[in-house]
Amino acid sequence: MNKEHIDDYMTENPETLDAEDPIAFALNKMHVFGIRHIPILNQDQSIYGLISVKDIIAHIGNYFSEQILNLPPQHGRSALDRPEGG
């Protein structure tokens, strides 16, 4: 394990977004490229942060919290057939 390097596993030339791009751009890139994380760049193209699909879902959940909490139950919908997680 000491002989392995990060660059052996990292994504070269990843898809990126600018800090001023709309969240919709992130969702679109995640869907089109099948990715869950996107580096966010500053105006000087240095790394500013990282956005994940989990971040976006949390934002949407907070924005529409009242509507989500007031959704009626859906009859005929069953629980997952397997536990969630990795």
N, CA and C atoms as a LAMMPS dump frame, in Angstrom:
ITEM: TIMESTEP
0
ITEM: NUMBER OF ATOMS
258
ITEM: BOX BOUNDS ff ff ff
-5.0000000000000000e+02 5.0000000000000000e+02
-5.0000000000000000e+02 5.0000000000000000e+02
-5.0000000000000000e+02 5.0000000000000000e+02
ITEM: ATOMS id mol type element x y z
1 1 1 N 0.818 -1.19 0
2 1 2 C 0 0 0
3 1 3 C 0.868 1.262 0
4 2 1 N 2.051 1.173 0.545
5 2 2 C 2.938 2.336 0.566
6 2 3 C 3.46 2.689 -0.82
7 3 1 N 3.433 1.727 -1.743
8 3 2 C 3.958 1.974 -3.078
9 3 3 C 2.898 2.497 -4.043
10 4 1 N 1.652 2.496 -3.616
11 4 2 C 0.577 2.985 -4.473
12 4 3 C 0.435 4.492 -4.301
13 5 1 N 0.087 5.159 -5.383
14 5 2 C -0.057 6.609 -5.355
15 5 3 C -1.493 7.005 -5.66
16 6 1 N -1.887 8.138 -5.156
17 6 2 C -3.235 8.647 -5.376
18 6 3 C -3.526 8.801 -6.858
19 7 1 N -2.553 9.258 -7.616
20 7 2 C -2.81 9.499 -9.038
21 7 3 C -3.089 8.217 -9.82
22 8 1 N -2.836 7.056 -9.207
23 8 2 C -3.208 5.796 -9.845
24 8 3 C -4.72 5.573 -9.795
25 9 1 N -5.411 6.277 -8.908
26 9 2 C -6.837 6.067 -8.691
27 9 3 C -7.696 7.29 -9
28 10 1 N -7.085 8.451 -9.114
29 10 2 C -7.857 9.675 -9.319
30 10 3 C -8.369 9.773 -10.753
31 11 1 N -9.377 10.586 -10.918
32 11 2 C -9.919 10.87 -12.244
33 11 3 C -9.105 11.988 -12.868
34 12 1 N -8.503 11.71 -14.008
35 12 2 C -7.759 12.757 -14.712
36 12 3 C -8.744 13.651 -15.448
37 13 1 N -8.484 14.946 -15.443
38 13 2 C -9.327 15.922 -16.135
39 13 3 C -10.808 15.768 -15.784
40 14 1 N -11.16 15.878 -14.501
41 14 2 C -12.561 15.699 -14.111
42 14 3 C -13.444 16.832 -14.63
43 15 1 N -14.719 16.542 -14.726
44 15 2 C -15.692 17.589 -15.032
45 15 3 C -15.665 18.573 -13.871
46 16 1 N -15.734 19.86 -14.163
47 16 2 C -15.724 20.887 -13.124
48 16 3 C -16.829 21.894 -13.396
49 17 1 N -17.103 22.707 -12.404
50 17 2 C -18.042 23.818 -12.523
51 17 3 C -17.417 25.041 -11.889
52 18 1 N -17.91 26.203 -12.28
53 18 2 C -17.496 27.451 -11.646
54 18 3 C -18.386 27.71 -10.441
55 19 1 N -17.865 28.435 -9.473
56 19 2 C -18.603 28.716 -8.245
57 19 3 C -19.915 29.454 -8.511
58 20 1 N -20.005 30.19 -9.605
59 20 2 C -21.209 30.964 -9.92
60 20 3 C -22.225 30.193 -10.767
61 21 1 N -21.925 28.961 -11.151
62 21 2 C -22.86 28.178 -11.969
63 21 3 C -24.092 27.775 -11.152
64 22 1 N -25.243 27.662 -11.808
65 22 2 C -26.458 27.224 -11.103
66 22 3 C -26.377 25.753 -10.692
67 23 1 N -27.122 25.397 -9.669
68 23 2 C -27.17 24.013 -9.195
69 23 3 C -27.652 23.084 -10.307
70 24 1 N -28.526 23.582 -11.168
71 24 2 C -29.025 22.759 -12.276
72 24 3 C -27.885 22.258 -13.16
73 25 1 N -26.833 23.048 -13.318
74 25 2 C -25.676 22.611 -14.105
75 25 3 C -25.021 21.392 -13.449
76 26 1 N -24.922 21.424 -12.131
77 26 2 C -24.318 20.299 -11.409
78 26 3 C -25.165 19.044 -11.583
79 27 1 N -26.471 19.173 -11.424
80 27 2 C -27.352 18.016 -11.602
81 27 3 C -27.239 17.448 -13.011
82 28 1 N -27.183 18.325 -13.992
83 28 2 C -27.071 17.872 -15.375
84 28 3 C -25.767 17.106 -15.602
85 29 1 N -24.657 17.653 -15.14
86 29 2 C -23.363 16.966 -15.326
87 29 3 C -23.343 15.63 -14.594
88 30 1 N -23.899 15.6 -13.391
89 30 2 C -23.93 14.354 -12.632
90 30 3 C -24.722 13.287 -13.385
91 31 1 N -25.831 13.696 -13.966
92 31 2 C -26.653 12.746 -14.717
93 31 3 C -25.964 12.307 -16.015
94 32 1 N -25.512 13.255 -16.794
95 32 2 C -24.921 12.957 -18.103
96 32 3 C -23.664 12.094 -17.976
97 33 1 N -22.797 12.418 -17.011
98 33 2 C -21.518 11.72 -16.893
99 33 3 C -21.524 10.601 -15.849
100 34 1 N -22.656 10.412 -15.162
101 34 2 C -22.748 9.336 -14.175
102 34 3 C -21.806 9.519 -13.002
103 35 1 N -21.7 10.76 -12.525
104 35 2 C -20.795 11.058 -11.412
105 35 3 C -21.589 11.592 -10.225
106 36 1 N -21.002 11.535 -9.038
107 36 2 C -21.678 11.999 -7.828
108 36 3 C -21.002 13.19 -7.175
109 37 1 N -19.812 13.547 -7.636
110 37 2 C -19.053 14.661 -7.06
111 37 3 C -18.454 15.5 -8.179
112 38 1 N -18.469 16.823 -7.988
113 38 2 C -17.894 17.722 -8.988
114 38 3 C -17.048 18.777 -8.282
115 39 1 N -15.778 18.916 -8.657
116 39 2 C -14.956 19.997 -8.105
117 39 3 C -15.487 21.356 -8.586
118 40 1 N -15.459 22.328 -7.685
119 40 2 C -15.894 23.688 -7.995
120 40 3 C -14.652 24.572 -8.034
121 41 1 N -14.546 25.378 -9.096
122 41 2 C -13.366 26.213 -9.301
123 41 3 C -13.666 27.692 -9.082
124 42 1 N -12.639 28.418 -8.603
125 42 2 C -12.693 29.88 -8.5
126 42 3 C -12.485 30.489 -9.871
127 43 1 N -12.539 31.824 -9.931
128 43 2 C -12.294 32.523 -11.192
129 43 3 C -10.876 32.283 -11.709
130 44 1 N -9.923 32.061 -10.804
131 44 2 C -8.544 31.798 -11.232
132 44 3 C -8.29 30.31 -11.509
133 45 1 N -9.375 29.532 -11.563
134 45 2 C -9.345 28.096 -11.859
135 45 3 C -8.7 27.254 -10.765
136 46 1 N -8.553 27.818 -9.563
137 46 2 C -8.089 27.012 -8.434
138 46 3 C -9.309 26.351 -7.781
139 47 1 N -9.076 25.274 -7.071
140 47 2 C -10.179 24.54 -6.454
141 47 3 C -10.769 25.346 -5.306
142 48 1 N -12.069 25.527 -5.358
143 48 2 C -12.819 26.274 -4.351
144 48 3 C -13.522 25.318 -3.398
145 49 1 N -13.985 24.195 -3.922
146 49 2 C -14.706 23.226 -3.109
147 49 3 C -15.144 22.039 -3.942
148 50 1 N -16.09 21.297 -3.387
149 50 2 C -16.601 20.097 -4.029
150 50 3 C -18.085 20.017 -3.735
151 51 1 N -18.9 19.704 -4.735
152 51 2 C -20.328 19.514 -4.506
153 51 3 C -20.67 18.064 -4.806
154 52 1 N -21.542 17.503 -3.99
155 52 2 C -21.95 16.116 -4.178
156 52 3 C -23.453 16.056 -4.408
157 53 1 N -23.898 14.936 -4.927
158 53 2 C -25.33 14.745 -5.122
159 53 3 C -26.043 14.815 -3.769
160 54 1 N -25.387 14.359 -2.714
161 54 2 C -25.967 14.43 -1.368
162 54 3 C -26.174 15.887 -0.946
163 55 1 N -25.227 16.762 -1.273
164 55 2 C -25.372 18.193 -0.972
165 55 3 C -26.597 18.772 -1.671
166 56 1 N -26.788 18.394 -2.925
167 56 2 C -27.902 18.929 -3.706
168 56 3 C -29.232 18.409 -3.172
169 57 1 N -29.294 17.131 -2.836
170 57 2 C -30.525 16.567 -2.277
171 57 3 C -30.861 17.242 -0.952
172 58 1 N -29.857 17.482 -0.119
173 58 2 C -30.094 18.178 1.152
174 58 3 C -30.627 19.585 0.905
175 59 1 N -30.076 20.287 -0.074
176 59 2 C -30.542 21.638 -0.405
177 59 3 C -31.997 21.606 -0.866
178 60 1 N -32.319 20.682 -1.758
179 60 2 C -33.696 20.57 -2.247
180 60 3 C -34.631 20.203 -1.101
181 61 1 N -34.192 19.291 -0.244
182 61 2 C -35 18.906 0.91
183 61 3 C -35.265 20.066 1.846
184 62 1 N -34.265 20.906 2.069
185 62 2 C -34.457 22.081 2.925
186 62 3 C -35.357 23.113 2.259
187 63 1 N -35.209 23.288 0.965
188 63 2 C -35.981 24.287 0.227
189 63 3 C -37.459 23.909 0.16
190 64 1 N -37.739 22.615 -0.02
191 64 2 C -39.115 22.137 -0.142
192 64 3 C -39.539 21.312 1.072
193 65 1 N -39.002 21.604 2.246
194 65 2 C -39.245 20.767 3.42
195 65 3 C -40.726 20.623 3.756
196 66 1 N -41.485 21.7 3.707
197 66 2 C -42.91 21.618 4.058
198 66 3 C -43.667 20.722 3.078
199 67 1 N -43.388 20.878 1.805
200 67 2 C -44.063 20.055 0.805
201 67 3 C -43.695 18.577 0.951
202 68 1 N -42.436 18.305 1.252
203 68 2 C -41.99 16.918 1.407
204 68 3 C -42.632 16.282 2.631
205 69 1 N -42.65 17.018 3.739
206 69 2 C -43.222 16.472 4.969
207 69 3 C -44.721 16.248 4.863
208 70 1 N -45.393 16.958 3.974
209 70 2 C -46.843 16.834 3.832
210 70 3 C -47.271 15.929 2.68
211 71 1 N -46.349 15.174 2.119
212 71 2 C -46.719 14.235 1.062
213 71 3 C -47.592 13.124 1.643
214 72 1 N -48.676 12.766 0.951
215 72 2 C -49.518 11.672 1.452
216 72 3 C -48.821 10.33 1.234
217 73 1 N -49.203 9.324 2.027
218 73 2 C -48.613 8.001 1.812
219 73 3 C -49.018 7.452 0.446
220 74 1 N -48.156 6.655 -0.135
221 74 2 C -48.445 6.04 -1.432
222 74 3 C -48.761 4.567 -1.214
223 75 1 N -50.002 4.199 -1.474
224 75 2 C -50.432 2.813 -1.29
225 75 3 C -49.773 1.924 -2.336
226 76 1 N -49.433 0.721 -1.932
227 76 2 C -48.816 -0.219 -2.848
228 76 3 C -47.32 -0.052 -2.987
229 77 1 N -46.771 0.922 -2.317
230 77 2 C -45.324 1.13 -2.387
231 77 3 C -44.666 0.347 -1.257
232 78 1 N -43.714 -0.482 -1.595
233 78 2 C -43.07 -1.309 -0.578
234 78 3 C -41.699 -0.755 -0.221
235 79 1 N -41.202 -1.217 0.896
236 79 2 C -39.87 -0.805 1.349
237 79 3 C -38.819 -1.435 0.444
238 80 1 N -37.604 -0.969 0.587
239 80 2 C -36.502 -1.528 -0.193
240 80 3 C -36.34 -3.012 0.1
241 81 1 N -35.971 -3.769 -0.896
242 81 2 C -35.761 -5.202 -0.707
243 81 3 C -34.373 -5.526 -0.163
244 82 1 N -33.564 -4.485 0.01
245 82 2 C -32.227 -4.678 0.573
246 82 3 C -31.877 -3.443 1.405
247 83 1 N -31 -3.582 2.371
248 83 2 C -30.637 -2.417 3.193
249 83 3 C -29.881 -1.374 2.382
250 84 1 N -30.058 -0.12 2.769
251 84 2 C -29.321 0.953 2.121
252 84 3 C -27.871 0.939 2.585
253 85 1 N -27.037 1.607 1.849
254 85 2 C -25.642 1.75 2.264
255 85 3 C -24.688 1.177 1.245
256 86 1 N -23.419 1.227 1.616
257 86 2 C -22.357 0.803 0.709
258 86 3 C -22.289 -0.638 0.611
